[in-house]
Amino acid sequence: MNNKMIFNGQKITGNGQAFEVINPANCTVISNCNEADHKQIEECVKAANDAFQKWKHIDDKCVRHSLEQVAKDIAEEKNDIAKIITLEQGKPLQLALLEVDLALYWIETIKNYEIPVDHIEDPMGKKMEVHNKPLGVVASITPWNWPFVIAIWHIIPALKTKNCIINKPSEFTPLSTIKLVEIINRHFPSGVCNLILGKGEVGRALTEHPQVQKITFTGSTKTGISILNGTVGQFKKVVLELGGNDAAIILDDVNIESVAEKVFQSAFFNAGQTCACIKRLYIHEKVYDPFVSKLSELADKQKVGDGMESQTTFGPVQNEIQYLKVKNILKKAITNGAKVLNNPQKISDSGYFIFPTLVGEVNENMEILTEEQFGPILPIVKYSDVGEVIKDINRSEYGLGGSVWSSNIDKAKTIADQLECGTVWINSHADVSPLAEFGGWKTSGIGYAFGKSGLLAYTKKQAIHISN
């Protein structure tokens, strides 16, 4: 596996501090990397800016063809990429393969988008054109939960709109993104797609660089605020996809057997390490007991272990910091009166493993309900009045996503319309699409990814007024 930075078409060892990449399933070192130093960050930004001067004029057909070649290579190397994802991130291999498939679907969709030119004529016959021009150098900071596909979400729209991009992956999961950028550099000019390595200080130096025109970041609200503060006075475009504490409302008319299965998967997707997972579950009192019973049955039959083992359905929490955070949230909830509703199995302590855990008798004074857990624990609330539940949900500082589950779609839509979040699902959750905008309200983000708005967020408008 390549463990080096890539910029200006070259594989380069960082001159900064060394850091280890750990397999969270067994806490062994799988690679050693080096951070970029200040000089290398400057060199990388310069290489991207120099490449942009030619790249911004490239023909649209050439961009599409290059993206097709990238997708072809990813498909051919899918199994190897998935193994890298599992080794560094921990998720089961089948889920890593799905991550690569999602990446391919995103490329296939985005490569066929047309960058629009709006033609306008006023009542006096004057003609105008509004073009969408590339911004320049884009800084991309990607997280450790879905390292490959989120890098695709950042990089491919930037390339499609003829920007140059510099990605800094999470220091916990850099290897699959290095592989991605390596593939991209086979088919794009040197300096167009670059990757530097490092921790927070490297990311800060990149995002605050005056020649970076746009920042796209996926990660915690705390880091997002820090990035935003660092852009004051620089007039950069910023898109932040931040933390969520998504709520799901189960109405009393659901088919328990089928809905419980979907809710379980939506809550514990990637062991709960997904920004748009269900993080709070509100179940109507009429169906509470049988619904929780079914969820408990599903939880207790999971196989938690090394993602490379075929029987594994749940991998570890990705890193020690997050592992200890999730364990602490659970411990505090139980100390304050919450009850574990299923029968978590004792599992190996050789890695960062937490058995999927359902937690009842929680209240608004508990961190497990008010803050994003980002791990395999799910707080569950019994309710009788859906109006009060909506108020409780909307009191959260977060507003990424939410869902309503019901056999009555009209009733579900009425409730969905009242939820204060950027995306609402009915009878599903965390099902994002490259065709529809995705972004958070409140402290869950700024701007949008995906859809037309997400793509055009990588551009700036130029109006041309035409007179005879």
N, C-alpha and C positions, 0 to 999 in steps of 0.2 A: 504493500500500500504506500502510495506517495504521501509524505507528511510535510511537504514543503509549500511555501507560498508560490503563487503564480502571478506575475505581472510583467507587462510588456512582452508576453509570450514566453517568458523564461521561468523555469522552476528555481526558486531562490530560498536558501536557508536564512531564517531570520537572525539578525544580529543581537536581538534582545534576549530576555530571560527564557530559559527552557521550561517547558511544562509537560506533564504527563497526560495521556489520554487513557482513561480507565474503563475497563469492561465492568459495568455495574452488576453483572450477574455473579462475578467472583472476585471483584476488586483487584484484578491483575492489570498490569500495564500492557496495553496493546500497541502503543506508539509513543514516541517522544517528539515534541515539536518545539519550535523556537518562535518567540514573539518578534514582530517587526520593531526595529528601533525608529527613532524620529526621522533619521535620514532616509530610511527605506519607505516610510509613509510618504514623505515628500516626493521621492522618486516614483512611487506608484501613482500618486495623483497627477504628477507631470506626464507620465506615460499615458494615462487615460485621457488627459486633456489634449495632448498632442494627437492621439489617435482620433479624437472626436472631430478634429478639423477636417478630416477626410471622410470619416464614417457618416457624418450627418448628411452627406450628399449621396450616399449609396442608393442604388435602385431598389425599390420595394421588392421586386422579384428576387433579387439576390438575398435579401434578408429572409424571405420565405424559404428559399432553397436551403440556406444555411441552417435554419431551424429544423427543416425536414431531415437534414443530415445528422443533426444533434439527436433528434428523436430516434433515428435509425440506430445510432450507436448505443444510446441508452437501452433500447429494446434488446439489442444483441448482447449487452453486458448486464442485463437485468439481474441475473442470479448473483453475480459477483457484487454488484452494488448493494443488493439486499443484505448480503452477508456482512458487508461493512457496516450498514445501518444497524443491524442486530448486535454486532460486536461492540459498537461504541454507544448505542442508545439503549439497548436492552430488550426492545420489543420482540415478540415472537417473529420468526422468520416469515411466516405467512402474512403478517401485518406489514413487515418491511417490503415484501413483494407488492402488496397493495399500495404502499406508499410510492413505489416506482411507477406502478400503473397509473396512479393519480397524476403523477408528474407528466407522464406521456399524454394523458388526456388533456392536461392544461396546455401543453405545447401544441397539440393538434388543434385545439380550439383557438388559441391566440394567434397562431401563425396565419390563420385565414381571415382575421379581422382586417378591415380596411380603415386606414386612418382618414377620417372624413374631412372634406373641404366643403364648407357651407357657402352656397351661392345665394346672394340676397339682392333684391331689386326694390328700391323705395318707390313711392307713388310718383315721383318726378322722373323715374326712369334711370336713376343713377344705380350703377352696379357695384356690388361689393363681394369680396371673397374673404372668408375667415379660415385661415390655415392653422393647423396644429403642428408646431415646430418642436424638435427635441430640445431638452434643457441643457444638456452638457454632461457633466460627471455626476453620477448618482452613487451615494453611499448606502449600502445595504447591510443591516445588522440582523442576523438570523439566530433563532433560539435552538435549544437542544431537544425539544420534544418531537418535532417532525423536521429534522435537519435537511433532508433532501428535497422534499416537496415544497417547503416554505422558501428555500433558496430558489426553486423554480418560480414560485409566485413573485419573487422580487426581480429576478434576473431576466426572465423571458419577456415581460412587458417592456422592460428598459431597452432590451435589444430590438424588440419589434418597433419601437418608436425612435430608433436610431440614436439612443444615448450610449455612452460608455458607462460601465459600472464597476465599482469596487465592493466586493462582499467581504465582510468579516463574520465568519461563523462563530457560534459559541465555542469557547475553548474546551467545553466538555465533549463536543461532537463535531470536530472539524473534518474528519477523514472522508465522509461521503460527499461533503460539499467540495472538497479538494478534487475528488474524482469527477464531479459534475463539471467544474470549471476546466479541468484538464480536457474533458470531452469537448466542451464548447470551444476551446482554443484550437482544436483541430480544424474548425470550420469557420472561425471568425478571425479577422485581422488582429495582429498583436496589439495589445493595449485596450482593446474594446471590452473584454471581460477579464477582470482581475480579482485576486483573492489575497488578502493579508491575514495574518494570524496574530492572536493576542487576546488579552483580557480587557477589562473595562477601560483602562487608560489608552489603549490602542484605538478602541472604538471611539472614545472621546476625541482623540486627535484627528481621527478621520472625519467625524461628523461636524467638527468645528472648523475644518479647513476651509479657507475662503474660496477655493476653487471648486468646492463641492456645491452643486446647485440644488440637489434634492436629497433628502434622507428618507429612507423607508425602513421602518423598524418594527419588528414583532417581538414582544417580550413583556416584561413586568411594567406596571404602571409607574413604579418608583423610578426605574431606569428611563422610561419614556419622558417623565417630567424633567429629569436631568438633561436629557437630549434637547428637549424643547428650550430649557433655560440657556443652554449653550448656543442656541441659534439667535438669541436676541441681538438685533442690530444687523443681522446678516441677510435678511430677506430670502432665506432658502424656502423651497417647498418642503413640507414635512407631512408624511403619512405615518401615523402611529397606530398599530393594532396591539392593544394592551390587555391587561387582565380582565377577566369576566367572572361573574359569580352567577352563572345562568340558572334560572329557576324553571321548573316544569310543574304544570298544574294538571293533576289527574282528576277529571270530572267523574261523577258517579255512574255514568252510563257506558263506561269503557268495557271492552272485552278483555277481561283480566289476563287470560292466558297469553294472548298475542301481544297485548300492549306492554305487559310486564317484561317480556323478552326484549322488546325494542327499547324500552326505557333503560333496562339494565345495560344493554350494549351502548346506548347513548351516554350513560353516566360513566361507564368504566372503559370507554374506548381509549386504547393506549394507556391502560391502567390509570385512567382519570387525568392523564397528562396532556390535555388538549384544551385550548383556550375556550372553545365553545362546547365543552362537555356539560351535561347537567351537573350542577354543583349543589343545588337545593331542590328537594322533591317534596311537593305539597300534594297529599292524597286525601280525597274526600272521605269523611268518616264512614260512609256506607260501604265503601269498598276497601277501606284501609287494611283490615286484618287479612283478607285473602290476598290482597295485592302484595303486602309485605311478606306473607308466607311464600308466595311465588318468587319474589325477589331473593329471599333467603335461600330457597332451593337452588336458584341459579348461581348465587354467589358461592355456596358451599361446595358445588361440584367443579369449581375452577381448579386448574392445575397451574400452580405458581412455580416458576423456575426459570432456568436458562432458556433464552429465546431460541437458541440453536437446537434444542431438543424438541422433537416432533410433537410430543404430547402437551407441551406448554401452551396454555391459553393466556396467561398473565406473566409478563416479564417484571423486572424490578423497577423501582423508582430510579430515575436516571443517575442521580448523583447524591453524595452524602449530605450535602447541605439541604436538599429538598427532602431527602429521607428523614432526617432529624426533625425538620419542620413539620412534616405530616404526622410523624409519631407524636410530637409534642401537642399538636392541635387535638389529636384524638385523646391523648392522656388528659389534657385539661378539660375536655368535654365530659369525660367519664367522672373525673373528680368533682365536677360541678353538677352531677346528677343525670347526665345522659346515659342511655342504655344501649349496649350492642345488641342488635336484633337477630343476627345470624350466628353461626358457630365457626368463627375463623380458625383455620388449622394452624398448628405450629409449623413453621417452615424454616428452612435453612438460614442460618445467620452468616453464611459465606458471602452473601451479596446484599444489596439494598432492597430486600423483599418485604412487602407488606401484603397480607392476604386481604382481598376485597371485603370491606367492612361496612355494614349498614348500621346507622346510628339513629335511634329514636329518642323521644323526650328531650328534644333540643329546644332552645328558645333564643330570642333575639339578643340576649346578653352573652351568647357564646360565640367565640371566634369561628367555630366550625360552621356556623350558619352565616355569619356576617362577612367573612373573608373567604377568598378563593383558596381551597385546600390544595388543588393541583396534585392529586394523588388518589389512591384507590380507597377513599372513604366517602360515604354519602350520607349527609344528614337528611332525615325524613320528618315531615311535620304533618300531623293529622289536622284537618280543618273541617268546618261546617258551613262557613259563610265565604263564598268565593269573592265577594266584594272586599272583605277584610284581607283576604289573601293577596289580592291585587295591590292594596295599599301597602301591605308588609313588603311585598316584592319590590315595589317602586321606591321604597325608602332607601334602598341600597345605593351606595355611591357609584356602583357599576351599572353598565347598560350595554353589554355586548349582545347577548341573545336570550331567548326564552322560548318556551313551548307550551302549547295547550293540547291535551289529549282527550278526545271525545268522539262518540259516534255521530254527534250532531254538528256538522261542519259550520252551520250558520251560528250556532251558539258559541262554538270555539272561536270563530272569527270576531265575534263581538267582544270576547274576552281578550283576544290577541291584540285588538286595536287599542286596548287600554294599557298594554305593557310598555314601559319606557325603556326600549332597547332597540338596537340597530337592526336586528334580525329576529323575526318570530316564526317559528315552525308550528304547523298543525299536524299532529300525529307523526312527527319525526323530530329529530334534533341533531344539530351539528352537521347537517348535510349541506355543505357549501357547494357553489357552482361557479365556474368561470364566467357564466353568463349574467349573473346577478350581483349587484354591488354588495359588499360586506364591510361593515365598519361599526365601531362602537359609539354609543352615546356616553355622556357624563365622563367619568374618568377611565372609560374603556377605549378611548382612542380619539384620533383626529383624522379626518379624511376617509377615503374609501379605497379598498382593493377590489379587484374583479369588475366584471361588467364594463360598459362603455366608460363610466366615470373613472373606474380604477385604471383603465388603460390610458385615458387622456390626462390623468394626474401626472404622467411622465412627460407631458408636453406643456408648451406655453402658446398662447394665442397670438396670431398676427393677422390683423385686418388690413386688407388691400382695397382701397377705394379707386375705382376705375372711371375716368372721365374721357370722353372723346375729344 
